[in-house]
Amino acid sequence: MQRKTITITAKQESWVKLQINSGQYGNDSEYIRDLIRSDQNQKNKIALLQSALIEGENSGISQINMADILIDAKKRHNV
């Protein structure tokens, strides 16, 4: 593993220690690694959502109206 030195405020240090004292994390490094993983996951989810939105925009306007979509959904779910 790589070693990294970071500078945080006293308030941030208190928060990190609180997370460790809660028993969720064994040390500062575990907490920081979890923050990085969470950030990576969030960024990946945002990228997937943006990609889906672009795909939807590029697909054009649907010729199906909302009433037909609702009827189809009710049929598929036996409602």
Secondary structure, DSSP 8 states (H G I E B T S, - for coil): ---------HHHHHHHHHHHHTTS-SSHHHHHHHHHHHHHHHHHHHHHHHHHHHHHHHT---SS-HHHHHHHHHHHTT-
